[in-house]
Amino acid sequence: MFSLLAISLSLLLQSPFGFVRADVQPFNSYPNDFVDPTYIVAGKFSNATTGAQQSIISWAESISAYGPWSVTDKPFNAPSGDPKDYVSWAPYWWPNCTGVGNTTELTPQQIWVTCPYYQRDGQFNPDRLTVDNIGAFTNLSDAILYNALAYSFQNEPSSSYSQTIAKFVDAWFLNNATGMNPNLNYAQMERGPNGQVGSHTGVLDLKGMAKVVSGILILRQRNCTDWTEALDTQMIAWTNQYINWLETNKLGIDECASLNNHGSFCFNQLTSLKLLVNDVQGSINSSNTYFKGIYQGQINSTGDQPFEATRTHPYHYRNYNLAAMITNARILKYADPTSNPWNLTTKYGATIQDALNMVMTVDPNASDEEYAVAEIFPNIAAVASTYGDPDGKYVAFLQKAFPEYPWDGDFLWDQPLAGNPGSTDAGSNSTTGTTGTKDASGASAVKALTPLTLIVALIFGIGAVLL
């Protein structure tokens, strides 16, 4: 029944909007999310989430077959020469070799260090994935989250899913031979003679740390025997070093100061990682820094996001930053249950819900972004599960544009849509958990997805890894 989503990404080479590994089997990669570990460990799931649970198990098993991943698995090392240094290339930067004065054809390696590079916003350099640490980490973060969720369904102290997480964490973070050095000094290098170090935008590459932390916290709270004290101690030590880099290195400082989605995703990392090292107050403080700082300018009085609306792919970027804002709100609510981040307003008086409502009125076809249509679906579910859906417009939008939504993984943790007891929207409909049938504002702009369109949307939309 979930066949539309369970497509084989192995049929594809790569997305023009970021990284989709050609060797990864069917699964969904959300831009980011933080799944409340306490809710998952409680295990009080509605029967309406059965399809979502089955999808998560399938995704966990499919992606895990291609791990473990290591930062050392790349054809070229960082300029440091250390294979354990993370490397990625800025996707929108292109070489101009016209003034180099070479008399013979330059090799790719010569181009990377000799020719000046220039930015073309929204235009992906096709060689950006020659070094694919970014794709490996994206897959790792999804594998950890989905395996943790699959493990939680079993009510056992140990399972193949939790064993997989332990193996993957060791390979990427902790192993002496393959573990990543806790910095991003060479992430999103612009290349050329002056671009042999990373840029602050490279911090975005590890935005999936929020998924990693969510998965590990689930294992902790379940007292999983595969997540040993030794593993936990080592992971905390690694994370403390990385947090120190984020907070003291100019690249990390500049990224968290970015006014757009880069800053939002940077705080996804910082706030979640502080939870991993048991610095709950530090996580709360960092969340407050975000909501009192850059968040204040991110949503205007109309609900639009000015720093995303002017980009070359505005529909995508609005949803992209919205996913990051939602993740920041979820992390703060988990760290401080007495907080109310969902009702925090920007300096224009707008909330996260206002941003979602505005995006729902936007026709992605107006900017030639039909491929990005699926990016809004998890954002709608998150907002509906938090603010409620008294007039049924959110469920109506999903029913019209994505009728297969109850089998999507995030249907599990966006529980009011799944008929969670006590939800403002829990109703008699066994598929949606609500009785609302009104059409959503702007729903006519997004047509129901055909199988082909859904495949394209999932690959070029939800699975995107973007600047």
C-alpha positions, 0 to 999 in steps of 0.5 A: 500500500505504501508502494508509491513512497517505497521507490528504489532510489537506486534507479537514480544518479543524483538530485539536482537539489542535493544528495541522493545516493545512487546505491540507497534503497527506498526511504524518506529523508526529511530535511530535518526533524527531532522526534520526542524520545519520551513520546516514542519510548511511551509507545502509546501509538494509535492503531492509525499509525500501523502503516507508518510503523511498517514504513519506518521498519522498511526504511530502516532495513533498506538503508542499513543494508548500505552502511556502515558509512565512514568519513574516510570513504572518499577518493580525495582527502582534505588539504590537511591530508588527514582522511578523517577530516570531513570534506565537501565542496560548495555546490553552487561554485564553478571554475573559470579557467580562462585566465589561468594561461595553461598550455595543456588541458587541466586535470580535474585535480589541477582545476580544483586548486588553480582556477578561480571559482565563482558562485552561481546561486541555485546552479549546481556544479555537477562534480560537487559529489565527487567527494560525498561525505555529505551524502554518507552523513545524511544516510547515517542520520536517517539510518540512526533515526529509523533504526531507533524507531524500529527498535522502539516497536519491539519492547526488547532490550536488544535487537538487530536495529539497536545493534546496527546503530551501535555499529554505525555510530562507532564507524562514523564517530568513534573508531580510531581508523574511520572516525570523523575528526570533530570539526568541519574545517573543510566542509563546503570548500569553494575550491580554487587557489583561495578556497582550500578551506571550508566555508561557514555554509558547510556547517549545514552538512551536519544538520541531521545531527538532530536526527542522530541525537533523537535516535540515541536518546531513544536508546538511552531512555529504553535502557538499550543494552546495545547502547553501552556505557562505553559507547555513551561515554565516547560519544559524549566526549566526541560531541563535546569536542564538536560543540566546542568547535561550533561555538568557538571556530569562526565557521561555526560562529558565522553559521549560527549568526546567519539570518536565513535557513543556515542559522536555523539549521545551525541551532538544530545542531547546537541545541540537540547536541547539548541534549546528547551531552546532558547539558539540558540548560545549555540546550535551553539557553541556545534555543532561547538565543535562536528564538530571541535572535535570528528567528525574530526576522525570519517571518514577516507580518504576512507569514512570508520568510523574506530571506528564503522568498528571494532565493532562486527556488523560493518554494523549496527554501520556504519549506526548508527553513520552516522544517528547521524552525519546527525542529528548533521548536520541538527541541526546546519543547522537549528540553523545557516542557514548560516552554511554549516555542510554538507561540513565540512571535517574530518582531513582526508578530508572526508564528511558525503556524503563520509561515506554514499557512502562507506557504500553503497558498503558494503554487510551486509551479509558479517558480517551476518547482513542481519537484518540491511539492512534497516538502510541505507535507511534513511541515503541515503535519507538524503544525497540525499536530501542534496547533490543532486543525479545528476547521480541517484545512490541514488534513484536507490539504494532505488528503487532496495532495498526498492521500497516501500520507498515513503511510509516511513515517512522520505520521507516527510522531505527528499524532493528532493527525493520527487520532491521538487521544486528547488531540483537538482534532481526534475524530472518527476517521480511521485514516486521518484521525479527524473529521475535517473535510474543508478545503485548505487555503491554497490547496488547489495550487498543489494537485494530488500526486501521480505516482511519477510526480510523487517519485520526483517530488520525494527525490527532488524535494524531501530528500534534498540537501541544500544550501 
